[in-house]
């Protein structure tokens, strides 16, 4: 079942999503294999740790969302953010920050303390985007415009296609 926090968020902003129940999966790749959905239409969500600038003392966190058929290009993303240094956060940090199970990160900023979300433009080419709901057994389909609204994301270009992945 799609978590109630996501259901409430989508209702509050007036966005329709189609829920999809499936067997337990932990990766975007497994989600594609289980559901038969093209990797290019599945949102892969990665937590990024951004090193503070001079005079700041706290690391910042950003959620990067890209097609499962792509890889995050850290150099490109760092340049887009105008950041000094970035790295992929480990799952323990994700669990600690957001009080979620490792691997259950969603692209919905409102569910994670309004952490900034950046969406690679390649994902928005899909007619419908499948994304994790915060559950390992349920996902949701959203139209690209609804996905943008539901995630409160900014569009950027920071992913590179992996050869051979559709």
C-alpha positions as a printed NumPy array, in Angstrom:
array([[  0.   ,   0.   ,   0.   ],
       [  1.222,   3.502,  -0.841],
       [  2.195,   5.238,   2.432],
       [ -0.455,   7.578,   3.845],
       [  1.991,  10.514,   3.936],
       [  2.386,  10.319,   0.155],
       [ -1.354,   9.833,  -0.39 ],
       [ -2.079,  12.949,   1.71 ],
       [  0.604,  14.974,  -0.098],
       [ -0.765,  14.097,  -3.545],
       [ -4.359,  14.844,  -2.499],
       [ -3.298,  18.164,  -0.935],
       [ -1.671,  19.395,  -4.158],
       [ -4.374,  17.909,  -6.415],
       [ -2.157,  15.449,  -8.282],
       [ -3.42 ,  12.101,  -9.525],
       [ -1.151,   9.084,  -9.36 ],
       [ -1.737,   5.481, -10.332],
       [ -0.601,   3.106,  -7.589],
       [  1.144,  -0.115,  -8.619],
       [  1.584,  -3.017,  -6.198],
       [  4.484,  -5.379,  -6.937],
       [  6.75 ,  -7.898,  -5.263],
       [  9.364,  -6.555,  -2.861],
       [ 12.151,  -4.723,  -4.708],
       [ 15.074,  -2.658,  -3.444],
       [ 16.531,  -1.129,  -6.621],
       [ 15.21 ,   0.745,  -9.641],
       [ 16.64 ,  -2.014, -11.839],
       [ 14.696,  -4.69 ,  -9.944],
       [ 11.578,  -2.52 , -10.163],
       [ 11.942,  -2.443, -13.957],
       [ 12.45 ,  -6.214, -14.154],
       [  9.481,  -6.903, -11.867],
       [  7.021,  -4.518, -13.521],
       [  8.235,  -4.678, -17.123],
       [  8.529,  -0.876, -17.212],
       [ 11.343,   0.574, -19.331],
       [ 14.3  ,   1.772, -17.228],
       [ 14.081,   5.195, -18.906],
       [ 10.606,   5.646, -17.364],
       [ 11.622,   4.742, -13.797],
       [ 12.861,   7.453, -11.444],
       [ 16.07 ,   6.608,  -9.6  ],
       [ 16.461,   8.72 ,  -6.458],
       [ 19.884,   9.485,  -4.947],
       [ 20.708,  11.515,  -1.844],
       [ 23.621,  13.891,  -2.415],
       [ 25.766,  15.394,   0.328],
       [ 26.969,  18.917,  -0.511],
       [ 30.041,  20.252,   1.306],
       [ 29.427,  23.6  ,   2.993],
       [ 30.903,  26.785,   1.555],
       [ 33.343,  28.893,   3.535],
       [ 31.61 ,  30.338,   6.581],
       [ 28.934,  27.633,   6.661],
       [ 29.228,  24.769,   9.091],
       [ 26.593,  22.274,   7.99 ],
       [ 26.517,  19.872,   5.096],
       [ 23.498,  20.319,   2.863],
       [ 21.573,  17.506,   1.27 ],
       [ 19.925,  17.375,  -2.123],
       [ 17.851,  14.689,  -3.804],
       [ 18.9  ,  13.909,  -7.381],
       [ 16.32 ,  12.161,  -9.562],
       [ 17.236,  10.603, -12.896],
       [ 16.073,   7.822, -15.201],
       [ 17.132,   4.354, -14.04 ],
       [ 18.698,   3.952, -17.504],
       [ 21.211,   6.692, -16.65 ],
       [ 24.098,   7.274, -14.252],
       [ 24.656,  10.354, -12.16 ],
       [ 27.53 ,  12.438, -13.544],
       [ 28.973,  13.883, -10.325],
       [ 31.182,  16.427, -12.152],
       [ 28.251,  17.74 , -14.175],
       [ 25.998,  17.858, -11.113],
       [ 28.65 ,  19.637,  -9.034],
       [ 28.983,  22.267, -11.781],
       [ 25.195,  22.676, -12.032],
       [ 25.004,  23.218,  -8.263],
       [ 28.066,  25.498,  -8.257],
       [ 29.251,  23.427,  -5.306],
       [ 32.764,  23.016,  -3.973],
       [ 32.437,  19.272,  -3.381],
       [ 29.598,  16.745,  -3.538],
       [ 29.299,  13.039,  -2.837],
       [ 26.655,  10.347,  -2.79 ],
       [ 25.358,   9.942,   0.761],
       [ 25.335,   6.46 ,   2.222],
       [ 22.105,   4.722,   3.173],
       [ 22.795,   5.002,   6.92 ],
       [ 22.763,   8.792,   6.617],
       [ 19.546,   8.62 ,   4.599],
       [ 17.914,   6.498,   7.314],
       [ 19.13 ,   8.824,  10.07 ],
       [ 18.107,  12.082,   8.346],
       [ 14.667,  11.047,   7.16 ],
       [ 13.702,   8.223,   9.542],
       [ 13.135,   5.842,   6.637],
       [ 14.402,   2.393,   5.781],
       [ 17.6  ,   2.308,   3.735],
       [ 16.686,   2.407,   0.057],
       [ 13.195,   3.85 ,   0.609],
       [ 14.023,   7.429,  -0.44 ],
       [ 11.341,   9.007,  -2.606],
       [ 11.673,  12.052,  -4.873],
       [  8.941,  13.868,  -2.941],
       [ 10.578,  16.784,  -1.131],
       [  7.588,  17.316,   1.169],
       [  8.076,  13.821,   2.623],
       [ 11.711,  14.543,   3.504],
       [ 11.705,  17.92 ,   5.226],
       [ 11.613,  19.888,   1.969],
       [ 15.112,  18.884,   0.892],
       [ 15.772,  20.429,  -2.559],
       [ 15.06 ,  18.069,  -5.464],
       [ 16.806,  18.218,  -8.841],
       [ 15.382,  16.228, -11.746],
       [ 17.401,  15.323, -14.808],
       [ 15.557,  16.487, -17.923],
       [ 15.933,  13.055, -19.577],
       [ 13.399,  11.598, -17.11 ],
       [ 10.737,  14.049, -18.243],
       [ 10.707,  12.562, -21.766],
       [  8.617,   9.635, -20.49 ],
       [  4.834,   9.785, -20.984],
       [  4.461,   8.455, -17.437],
       [  7.108,   8.201, -14.74 ],
       [  7.17 ,   5.333, -12.264],
       [  8.666,   6.16 ,  -8.896],
       [  9.022,   4.598,  -5.49 ],
       [  6.367,   5.564,  -2.961],
       [  8.434,   5.037,   0.171],
       [  7.476,   1.372,   0.221],
       [  9.38 ,  -1.603,  -1.182],
       [  6.147,  -3.142,  -2.505],
       [  4.319,  -0.165,  -4.021],
       [  5.188,   2.467,  -6.592],
       [  3.256,   5.185,  -8.382],
       [  2.929,   6.387, -11.973],
       [  2.738,  10.14 , -12.586],
       [  2.606,  12.291, -15.709],
       [  5.778,  14.416, -16.044],
       [  3.98 ,  17.692, -15.204],
       [  2.424,  16.073, -12.123],
       [  5.791,  14.561, -11.172],
       [  7.36 ,  18.033, -11.255],
       [  4.589,  19.478,  -9.118],
       [  4.585,  16.596,  -6.616],
       [  8.361,  16.667,  -6.152],
       [  8.716,  20.47 ,  -6.195],
       [ 11.795,  19.719,  -8.285],
       [ 14.082,  21.889, -10.365],
       [ 15.041,  20.666, -13.84 ],
       [ 18.705,  20.271, -14.705],
       [ 21.007,  18.098, -16.803],
       [ 23.365,  15.899, -14.799],
       [ 22.945,  12.304, -15.956],
       [ 24.551,  10.231, -18.665],
       [ 22.91 ,   7.322, -20.432],
       [ 24.349,   3.914, -19.705],
       [ 25.106,   2.103, -22.964],
       [ 22.829,  -0.866, -23.512],
       [ 20.119,   0.132, -21.014],
       [ 16.766,   1.025, -22.495]])
